[in-house]
């Protein structure tokens, strides 16, 4: 109390500190970072290892398994998932969710060392492995460069010039160019010419290496100096390549241009492609430094691009695809407006309840708490983003609770005739400890979310911190700034205006009668509450369950999977046809397509697919968020009918990462055939449910392969080796690399290709001539047979076990929880052979882990809560009363969810935990007043009635400010469910505080009217 007295006496010091808080808050708001969403750490890394020529099973056994054995020794490893395709091993390393963000880089360094140590164990021709630990970085400012008639090489060159300039912009961290094509020099030669000339592929490769090799020519001494001799003869043009002399084994000399056609081209098949509104494009994706302001960075990039356009050729067009800076500014602006509306609403309520001057007095504490919180946010590196701004709005009503109680108590004391300073000091001394306990408990209810190791915990961590900090500041200012303002601006009532009875009048009398009735029928009251609780718990089955809500954005995506084995050119054609259709819809503003793999992670929750030739993603931008919803819903119903055949998945933008499928029943075991059978049974069960969409096998469909079986006897007689046969076959379409052409900093591969080949089946391949420089023969004459077989184009593993999942989506209007509940029992009853296991993956696994993460620290928070309550009241009965009241809050939550139609998920759960803190705070204030009056020897029954009546105004004010302050969030897609939980839950909880709490108190203490 000495500190409070100090602030009341030292007027100049108090004013200075308050001015500094306001100035510091304003400065912090201007300087602090601004983001669209709260950052969270993608605790995954990719290990990519090429193994050209190997089948998926060979990649899995010879490369993936070797690397997994090395990786699994990481102590922080959670689990491994792999995707093995022909010639490529893709290992996704998931680390334990408890691993902190600041430990990740050291962990990835350990991963690199382990992968590096395993390189010597890989088979010849495999590797080197590449560890990609930054694929979780957000490159949120995404542009596309297009040009009519320009080649990919020219697009790439121009993109690199732009990249070099943008890297100079403040706060730009990294720039990635997407969609570039690998240039090649195609040497197209007829097999007949090769055979006739006696030239082998090795001869051409040797000639390239000898001619284009950089050789140190040394130098000569000239007097006291030394002159360097520069070697020449390197290739700098196609004409120089055409002049290359090839020497056959027989010693004959040939000019390469005389026996082959030499042209510039691009590697086939392409690894990925990009288009903007149908035009070929390359993407330029830009990330912000960790401490940077993405809004300012995006504006600076936009300004620099406008300057660069003056020097860029007119036929190049640079288009903004996704601007995180703009999205962040829009999101922040919307929340700032909601925040201002909430502040005005709260202050207006206070003015209505306690008059203009007192309302401004209490409301000013709200402003000081917010500004002080902004200072801490800047110091702690918490940016203004969706979560931190929502936290301020959520805490808005609670921030005035402490000031309301202190000011109301001080005003009541003055109306009882006490002197102003005495009234203030008595109000502070009487309420300081209960309010501190209530504030700490309100913060403790969020503790399980903050310490949750799950991604949702990290996503909401800033929300919890901001609420906690702001609530503690509200307590501090309630005991410093509020008493000071009462002293300076509130007049003590004149003796003529003092009231003999403070809580009198028709409303108070009616309330007393209601309290008498409730206490007299306390058993019936408690019984009714129990019935309502049971009914509300039962009603939750009718509330849709969606774990993380979608966002309102003018964007949505479509993932498209054509049948496995589809050529990337056909995928490009199909995606372009679909994009043309969507572009002609009236709501569409722009559409960009990405073939072969997903674009750079321009939004944190984007999921990564590819490389795979049968995959495409379409990013659709509509003219507004409202039109986006209409177009997305329409396409969700019609796109599969218009484009039958491929799997098409229409995606919203969500706060947490999407999964490949909504529901995944994952089977593990040693035999792919058995896994296929088990997955097939699960898929059949899924397809029987009318609410299921796109039931499928994770491995896709089997694809045909042509297998020439080398005959060493027949081929040996012709002198054709196996390597010569394979090299000839590779030259048919893909091309055989025989050299490198150095084009400035680029190393352009020189590809040898066969002319006049149009082979589409095994028979045509059998007629193709292979050569060894002296002899040539049809492929069928150097093989035992040329057979057609079938294979899985990909093989997946989970923790080093072959793994196959039955996957499906959910039709519009239904939820994962609903559909999963209907198919779960039948799928789980599938008989598993010995050595095979099963578990539910995807969203079910993720949601279960999130709830387990919250539950992990809930007992600790609950224990701390109980300890504080027992320490505060000095008994067990009062804390028990509070704990009995808490479950009844679910009644209001159920009513709110059913009335508003919001889905129940993680955010409403977080809101409910916060709601518990608000309820406890109100009940503490009421029970503390009852104890105060009983210590003053007021009869127990009278103490219950009069304490409840005396606390009615502050409880109603606190509840009303919180409820109406939350109203703006009701219209936010992400936080609407949380707002509904708090608004309806607190509305009902207020009735619990004012009626049920007195009934429970009289029941626990056996108080009766005498």
N, C-alpha and C positions, 0 to 999 in steps of 0.2 A: 504493500500500500504506500510505502515511502516513495516509490517511483511515480505513482499516480499523483501523489501530493506535489512531487517535484515539478511535474509537467503543468499542474494547475498554478503553481506559484511562479515558475519561470516562463512568463508569457512570451518573451522574445525568442527564447530557445525553441519553444514548441512551435511557434509560427515559422521559424527558419527551417526546422526539420520537415514540417508539412509542405512548405514551398519546395524544398529540395526533393521530396518524394514526387510532387507533381512535375517538376522540371525533369527529374531523372526518368520518370515514366514516359514523358513525351519524347525525350531524347532516345530512350530505348526503343520506342515504337518506330521511330524513323530509321534507326541503325540496325535493328534486328533483321535476321534473314526471313525471307518469305517463301514458303513452299506451298505446293498444292495439297500434298498429303504428308502425314508423318512418315519419316524414313524408317525402314526396318531392314535388317540384314538378311540377305539371301544366303543361308548357310549351306551352300552347295558349291561344288567345283566340278568341272568337266575334264576328263582325261581322254584325249583323242589320239588314236594311234592308227596310222595307215598300214595296211598289209596287202599291197596290190596282188591280185590274182587269187587270193584265198577265198574259200567259200565261207558263209556265215558260221558253220560249225567249226571250221579250221581257225577262224578268227577267235571264236569263243574259247577253244581249248588251247590254242598255241600262244595267243596274245593276252586276251582278257583275263584268263585264269591266272596267268603268270603275274600280271600287274595287280590283280585283286589280292593275291597272296601277300604281295609286298605292302599294299595299302592297308590291309586289315590289321596290321600291327599298330596303327595309329590309335592311341588311347582315347582320343576324342571322337572316333568314328561311331556313327549311329547305324547306318546301313549303306549298302551299295546296290545300285541298280545299273544294269548294263543293257546296251542295245548293240547287237553284233550284226553287221551287214557285210555283204561281199566287199572285201578290201578295207573295212573300217571297223575299228573297235571304239565304242563310245561308252565310257564309264562315268556315271554320275555319283559323286561322293557326297553323302549327306552326313554332316557332323551333328553331334549331340546338341539339342536345343538349349542346353544349359550353358553352352560355350558363349562367352561374352563377345561383343562386337570388337572390342579392342584386342582380343586374342586371336582374331581370325587370320591376320596377315602372317603372324608367326606360325600358325597352324598350316597355312598354305605353303610356307617355306619348307616345313617338315614333309609335307606331301610331295613337293617337288624333289626333295632329296631321295625319298623312298622310290618314287617313279624313276628317277635318274639311275639309282643303283640297280634297278631291275632291267635296264636296257640291254645289258650284256646277256641276259637270259632269253631275250626274244629271238625268234628264228631269223635267219638271213632274209633280208628283204623287208622286214617289218620295222616300223618306227621311222624317225624318232617320235616319242610320245610328246604331246603338247598339253601342259596343264593350264587350263583357262579358269582362273579364279576371279576374273572381273566381269564375267558374263552377267552378274547381278547388278552391275553399275547401271544407273539410269542415264541414258543419253536423251534427255527429255526435250531438246530443241532439235527437231528433225525436219530437214529440207530435202527436196528432190530436184535434181537437175535434169532437164530434158532438152532436146533439140531435134527439130525436123531435119532428117538427112545426114546428121552427124553420126560417126561411128562410135562404138563403145570406147575405143582408145581415145578419141577426142573428148568424149564425155569425162573419162577418167582423168585425163590431163587437166581439163578445166576444173574438175572437182578438187584435184590436188592443189591447184593454184589458189582456189577459194579457201581450202583447208589451211594452207600456210598463212594466209592473211587472218583468218578467224582465230588461229591459235594465239595471235597477239592481243586479242580482246581480253579485257580484265575479267577474271573469274572463270575463263574457259579452261577446263582441265584436260579433256581428251576429245578427239574427233575421230570418228570411224566412218569409212566410206563403204557403202553396201551396194551390191549388185554389179560390181565390175566383172568384166570377162577376161579370162586369161588369154592374151594374144599368142598366136602360134605362127610359125612359118611352115606351111604345108608343102612338102615335096611329094608330088603325086606322080607315081611311076607305074607302068604296066608290068605285071609279073612276067609277061613274055619278054619284055625288054630286059628285065633283070636276068632272066635265064639265058637269053641270047648273048648278053654282054659279059656274063660270068661274074657280075658284081653282086656282092652280098650286103646285107644291112650292116655287117661289121665293117666292111670296106668304107661305106659312106660315113659311119660313125667315127672311124679312125681318121678319115680325111678332115672332118669337122674339128675334131679335137686337136689335130696337128696344126691346122690353119688358124683356129680362133683362140688358141691357148695364149695367155699372157706370159711372156718370157722375159726374164731380166737379161738385157743385152750388155749390161756392164757399162764401161766407159773407157776413155783414153786420157793419158796424162799429156797435157800441153803446157810445157814450161812449169810454172808454179801452180797451175790450175788443173782442174779435172773436168772433162766434158762428158756428160751422160749420153749414151747412145740409146735411142728409143726404138723399140721393135715395132714394126708395122705389119700390115697384112691382115689385121683383124677385119671382121665383117662390119660394115656400116651401112650397107644397102642391099636390096635384093639382087641387084646386078652383080655385086661382088660375090654373092652366094652362087649365082648362076655360072660364074667363071671358075668355081671350085673344080679342081682336077681330081678325079677318082681313078685310082689304080686298081685294076682287078687282080685276082690271084695269078693270072697268066702273064701279068706285066703290062697289059694294054692300058692306055690312058684314055679317059673319057671326060668331057666337060659336062658338069652336072646339068646345066641348062639344055644340053642336047638330048638327054635321056629322060628328063622329068620336067613337069610343069611346076613352077615355084610361085606361090602366092601367099599374101598375108591373110590370116584367118583368125578364128577363135577356137579354143579348145571345145571339143565335142565328146560326150554331151556336156552342156553347161552345168555348173554346180548350182547356180541360183540366178534368177532373173527378177527384174523389177520394172513395173510400169506405173505411170500416173495418167489416169484418164486415157488409157490405151497406148500411150507413147512410151517407148523404151526410156529408162531412166536409171540414174545412180543416186543413191541416198547419201546425205551428209548428216550424220547424227552427232550431236554436241552435248557433252556433260559439263556440269558445274563443279568447281572445286568444293570439297566438303563444307567449308566455312562460308561459301559464297551465297549470294542472293540470286536465285534463279530468275526472279522477275527483272532485276536490274541487268543480269547477264543476257537474258533474252532480248531486252530492249537494245542493249549495246550491240549484240550480234545483228539485230535487224537494221540498226543504223549503219553498221559497217557494210552490210550487204547492199544497202541502197547506194552507198558510195562506190562499191565494187561494180555495180551494174553499169556504171558509166563507162567502164573499161572492158566489160565482158562483151564479146560479139553479140549482136542483136538477136541472132537465131538461137541463142541459149536462153532458157527460161528457168528461173529458180523459184520453186513453189514451196510454201510452208505446209508441211504435212501435219505436224503436231507441235504445238508451242506450249511447253510446260509453263513457261513464264506467263503467257496470257491466261492459261487455265488456272494457274496459281493466283493471279491477280483477280480473276473473276470469282474464284472460290473465296478468297479473302475478302473481297468487296461485299459479297453476299453475306458472309458471316459478320463483317463489321456492321453492316446495316442491321442484321438481326441483333447484334450486341447493343447497338444504340437504341433499337426498339425495346429491348429488354430493360435497359437502364431507365428509359423514360417510363415504361410500364411499372417498374418497381417503385420508382419515385412517386408516380401518380397514385399508386395504392397507398403509399405511406402518407401522402398529403390528405387522402380521403379519410384515413383512420385517425390520424393524430394531428391534423391541421398543417397549415402551410409552413410555418417556421420549424416546428418539430419534424415535419416530414423532410424538409431540406437538410435538417441537422443529421438525421439518421441516414438519409440518402447520400450525404457527402462522404460518409464512411465507406460506402460502396465504391465511390470514385477513388479514394485513397488506397483501398485494398487492391483495386485493379491496377493502378499505376505502380504500386510497390511490387506487384506480381510481375509486371512487365520488366522491371529492373532485374529481378531474379532470373527471369527467362533469358534476357540478354546475357547476363553473367554465366548462366548455365548452358548457353548454346542452344536453347530451345527456340526454334523458329515459329513465326506465325503461320500456322497451317490448320487444316481442317480439325485436327484433334485438339490442339491447344486453344483455338478460338471457341470450339464447342465446350471445352472445359470451363472457360470463363462464363459462358451462358448458363451451363448446368449449375455452376456454383453461385450464379447471380443471386437467387433468392436466399441461399444460405448465408451469403456474405453480410446480409443485414440482420440476420437472426440475433447475433450477439449484441449488436448496437441497439436493436429493438428492446431486448430484455433489460439491458443496462439503463437505457433512457427511460423506459416505462417505469422501472423501479425507482429511478431518481425522481421522476415527475410525481409518482404516487407518494413518495416520501415528502415532497414539498407540499402536495395537497393536504397531507396530514399535519402540516404546520412546522415541519423541520426547516432549519436554515439551509440555504442553497448548498454551501460547501459540505455541511454535514450530510445532507441528502445524497449528494454525489458520492461521497466517501463510503457511506453505508451501502449504497446500491452496488458500488464496485466490490466492496469487501464481501458482500453477501452472495454475489453472482460469479465472482472471478473463478473460483475453483470448480463449481458445477459446469460453467460454460467451457472452461478449459478441458475438463473431462469429456464433455459432450463433443467438443470440436475434435479432440484427439480420436475419439471413437468414430466420428464421422469419417475421418481420414483412414482409420484402421479398416473400415469396411471395404476400402478400395485396395488394401494391401495385397490380397490374393491375385488381383489383376496385375499389379505392378511387378510382383516377383514371379509371375508366370513366365516360364522359359519358352513358351510357345510364341509363334510369330504374332498372334493376336495380343499377347501381353506386351510385346515390344511396340506394336502398333498403337496401343492405348497408353503406353508408359507416360508420354508427355501429358495426356489428359489427366492421369492420376497425379502427376507431380504438380501440375498447375492448380488442380482443385485443392490439393493438400497445402500448397504454399499460400494460395489465396485465402483459404479458411483460417490458417494460422495468423495471417495478417489481419483478417477481420476481427479475430479475438484481441490482437495487440491494439488495433485502432479503437475497438470498443472500450478498452480500458485506458486509453490515452487521449485520442482525438475526440471521441464522443463526450467524455467528461469535460474536456477543455471547451468544446463548443457549447455545451449546456451552461457552463459557467459564464461564457462570454455573451451568449445570444439569447438565453432563455431567462425570462423574468420569473421570480418567485411570486406565486399568487398572493394577492393582497388578503389580509385577514377576512375581509368581507366575502371573498370568493372561495374560501376554504370550505370543503364539503364535510359534513358530518358522516355521511355514508358515501363511500367512494363508488361502490358497485351496486348502484340502485337504479331503479327504472323498470319499465315494463319488460324489456328484453332480458335483463338480468333475472327478474323474477320468474319469467317463463323458463329460463334456463335452469334455475334452481329447482323448479317443480319437476323438470325432466330428469335432473340428476337424482332427486328423491325417488322418482319412479324406477329408474334404472337400478339404483342401489337396493331398493326394496325387492326388486325382482332380479337380483344378481345371478342366481342360478339359471334362470330362463335366458338372461342376456348372454351369459357365457355359453350356454347350450346352443342358442341361436347362432353365435359366432362359429362354433365348431361345425354346425350343419352347413353354414355358408362356406366355410373353409373346404369342407369335403366336396361340395358342389362345384366350387371354383377350381379345385384340383382336377375334378372330373372334366370340367369344361375345357381344360387345356388341350384335350384330344381334338377339339374342333378348331384350334388355333394353328394356322400353318407354321411350320418350322423352317426357317431359312437362317443358316448360321451367320453369314456375313451379307449385309445388304448390297445391292448394286448402287451405282452412282448415276447422277444425272449429268450426262455429257452429250455433246453433239456427235459423238463417235460410237461406233460399234464394229465388231469384226466378224468375219465368217472364216472358219477353218474348213478346208476342203481336202478330203482324201480320196483320190481315185484308186482303182484297184492296184495292188502291188505289182510292180513290173511295168507300169505305165511310163512311157518315155517323157522326159521333161518338156519336150516340144508339144506333146499332146496335152500335158497338164497346163502349159502356158495357153494353148488354144482354148481349152475348156474354161479356164479362169477368165480369159479375156472375153469370152462369150457371156459368161455370167456377169462380169463387170459392166459390159455394155448394157445388159438388161437393167441392172440396178441403177446405172448412171441415167437412164431414161425415166426413172421415177421422179416425180415432181419434187419430192423432199430432198433429193440428193444434191449436194454441193460439189463433192469431189470424191473420187475413189482411187485408191492405190492398191496394186496387187504385188505380192511377193511369192515367187515360185521357187520351190526347192528347199527353202528354210524360212523361218520367221525373221523379220527385220530386227535391227538392234533394239534393245530394251528401252523404248522411249517412254514407257510407263511402268512403274515398279512392279505391278502385279501381272505383267505380261508373262505368258508361259512360252518356253522355247521348244520348237520342233525342228527336225531336220538335222543334217542334210538328208533328204529323200526326194527322189524325182517325182513321186506321185502326190506331193503335198503342195498346197497353195494357201495363202492367207489374203483376204481382202479387207482392207481398212476403209470403212465408209464414213464420210463426214457429211452430216445433214445440215440443213440451214439453221436448225435450233434443236435444243434438247427435247422439246415437245414433239417435233417432227421426227426426231430420231426414234423415239419410243413407238410412234405409229408405224414408221417404215420397218423397224426391227420386228415388231409384232406381226406385221403383214407378211414379211419374208419368212418368218419362223413357221408360218402356216402354209405358205405356197411354194417356197423355193425348191423343196424336194420333189414336188409334183412337176414343176417346170423343168427341173434338171434332174431326172431320175438317174440312178446308177451309183454315183459317188456318195460318200458320207459327207454331209454338210452340217456343220455345227454353227449356230448363230449365237454369238457371245455378247453379253453386257460387259461394261467396265465395272470391275469390282475392287474392293479394298484389299482383299487377300488374293494370292496367286490362284489362278484357275488350274484345274486338273484336266488330264486328257479326256476323262470321262467322269460323269457324276457318280456312277456306281461301278465299282470294280470288285469282282469276286476272284481273288488270286489263288491259283493252285501252284504248288511247288513239287518237283520230283525229277527223277533222272531221265525219263523217256518222253520225247516230244509227242509220240503217238498217244500215249496214255494221257498226257496233259491235254492234248487236243480233244480226246474223248470226254474228259471231265469238264473242260470248258464248254464243249458242245452241249452237254446236259444242262449246264447252268444257263447257257444262251437260250436254249429251248424253253426253260422255265421263265426267263425274262420276257421272251416274245409272247408268251401266253397272257401276260399282264397288259391290259389295254392302255395303261398309263406309261408304259415303257416306250422309249424311242431309241432307234439305232442300236439294237443289241448286236454285238459283234465280237470277234476274236481279236485280242490285242496284237497277235502276230500277223493279222491280215490274212490274205489268201495265199495259197501256194502258187508258185510261178514256174513256168517251164524253163529248162536249161538244155543246151545242146552240149554233149560231151564227146569230143573226138578221142577215141581210145588209141593211143600211140602203139604201133606195131614195130618193135625194134628190128625184127627180121626183115620185113619188107622195106622199111625206111632205111635200115642199115645198108641194104643192097644198093640203094640209090644215094647213099651218103648224106641223107637228110636227118639231122639230129632233132631231138624233141624241142630244143630251144628254137631251132630254125623254123620248125613247124608252128610253134606258138607265136613267134614274131610275125610270121606271114599272116596268121589269122588275125592278130591284133591290128595289122595294117588295113584291114578291110574297112573299118568304120572309125574306130577311135584314133588310130594312128600310133605308130611306134616312134618313140623319142630316139633320135640318132645324134642329136647335138644341141648346142645352145648358141643363140644369137644374142649378143649383148647390145641392147638398145638403151644407151645411156645407163641409168641405174637398174634397168630391168634386165632380167635373164629370160629371154623369149625361147621356149623350146622349139626345136625343129622337128616336125613330125613327118615321118615317112608313111604315105598312104598309097593304097593300091587303086589304080584307075580302072574304070569300066567294071565296077562291081555292083551288083544289085541282088544281094543275097538276103533272103528272108526266112529260110527254113533249112533243115538238115540236109536235104537233097542238094540244094543250091550250094551249100557249104562244101559238100563232098566233091563238087565239080571245080572248086577253087584251086588254082595252082599254087603250090608252095615251092620254094626254091632254096638252093644252098650255094648258088654262085656258079655251079657247074651243071647241075641237073635240076629239073623241075618236074613235078608230077601232080595230078589231082590229089586233093587231101584224102579222098577215099582209098587211094593206092598206098598210102603210108600209115593207115590206121586199121585196127582190127574191125572197128565199126564206128559209126557216128550215131550215137543214141540220143533220144530225147527223154529227159527225166523231169521230175518235179522236186522242188525244194522249198523250204521256208525261206523267204527273202530276208528275214531277220530272225534272230534268236535272242530272247531276253533272259536275263538272270536276275535273281534277287538274293543278295548275300551268298553268291557263288553257287546257287542252285538254279537249275533251269526253272523258269517261271512263266506261266501263261495265265492271263486274266480274261474272264468273260466280262465285257464292258457294256454299259448302256447309258443312255441319257434319260431324261424325264420330259414328258410332254408338257406343253404350256398349261398352266393352271394347277399343276401338281408340284410337290416338293420331293426332295431326296428322302427325307425322313419318312414321308408317307409311303412312297413306292418301296423303299428298302424294307420297311416294316411288313409289307405284303409278300415280298418274295424271300425274305430272309430265312424263314424256317424251312422252306422246301429246298433251298440251295444248301443249307447247312446239313440237311439230312442225306445228301449224296454220299454214298459209301466210297471211302477213299482206300485204294490199295495200300498195302504195307510200303512204307517209305515215302508216302505222299502226304503233304500237309495243305492247309487252306487258311486264309484269313481275308477279311474285308479291307480293301485298300481305298485310295482316293479320298473323297470328302468324308466318308464315315470315319476312316482312320484319323484324318486330320482333326475332325470335330471332337472325337473321343479324346485325342491327345490334348486338345485345348482345354476341355473340361477337366481332365485329370490334372493338368497344369494348375488350374485355378484351385481345384480341391486340395492340391499338395500343400498350399500355404493357408488354406481356410482354417484348419484347426488352430494354427498359431495365432491368426488374427482373432479367432473366437476366444481363445484362452486369454489373450491380452485384453480383449474387451471385457471379459468376465472379471479379471483381476482389477481393472480400473473401476468397474461398477461396484464391486465389493469394497474396495478401498474408499470409494467416494461415500457410500451409504453406511459402511460399517456393519452391514448385516447381509443375509442371504435372500431375505424375502423380497426386498425392493428389486434387486437384479433379476430375481426369478419372475417378477411381474413384467419387467421389460422384455425378458426372453419369451414370455407367453404371448405378448402383444405382437412380436415381430412376424410370426408365420401368418397372422391374419392379414398382413399387407398384401398377400397373394390374391385376396378377394378383389381388391381394387385393380390389381394388375390384370387379372383375368377379364374383368369388365372392360377395362381400357383396350385390351388387345381385340376383344370381340367387337366392340363398338367402332373402333377406328379401322379395323381390317389389316393392321400391320402384322408382319410375321414376327414370331418369337425366335430370338437367336442370341448370339453372343452380346450384342450391344444392349438389348433389353435386359439381359442378365446383369451386365455391368451397371445399368441404370437401377436395377432392383437392389444391388448391393449398396449403391449410393443412397437409395431410398431408405434402407435400413438405418443408415447413419442419421438421416433426417428425423426418422421416427424416434430413435433413441434420444436424440437431442431434445425433442419436445417433451418426451416422457420424463427425462431426467429433471428438466426445469419444473415440471409439475410435482413430481415426487419430492424434490428438494424443498419446495414451498410447503408441502404437507408436513415434512419433518420440522421445518422452521416453526410452523404454527403449533405443532405438538410440543416442541421444546418450550414454547411460550405458554404452555399449559392450557391451550385451547382444547376443548373436548374433541376426541378423535373424529366423531361423525361430522361435527361442525368444521373441523380442520379440512376434511376431505372435500366438503361442499365449497367452503369459502376459498380454499387454495385453487380449486378447479376454476371457480368463477374469476378469481383474481388473475389467473394465467390465461383466461380465454382470449383477451385482446392480443397479447403478444404471440400466442400460439396461432391465432387466426391470421394475424399480420404476416408472421413468418411463413405460414403455409400458403397464403394467397400470393405473396410476393414470389415465392418459389414456383408456384403453379403457373401464374400468368407470365412470369419471366421466361418460362420454358416454352410458351406457346409458339414463338417464332421457329423453334426447332421442329415443331410438328410437321412443318411443310418441307423439311429437308429429307431427301430420300434416305440418306445414310443414318441420320439420327432421329428420324420420326418415331421409330419403335421405342427407342430409349426415352424420348420425350413423353410418349404416351404412357409408358410404364411409370414414370415419375409423377406425371400430372394426375392420372387416375389413382395410382397407388397412394399418393400423398393426400389426395382429396378424401379417400376412405380412411387413411391413417389418422387424419385430423379428427374424424369422428371417434376413432379408437382412442385417441389421446383424451378427448373430452368426456367420453361416456364409458368406454370399456375399462380404461385404466382405473377410474374411481371404483367401478364394480369389482375389479380384480383386487384392488387394495382392500376394500371392505371384506372381501372373501378371504384373502390371505391373513388379514389381521383380525378377522371375526368381529368387525365393527358393526354395531347395530344402533339404530336411533333409540334414544332413551326417552 
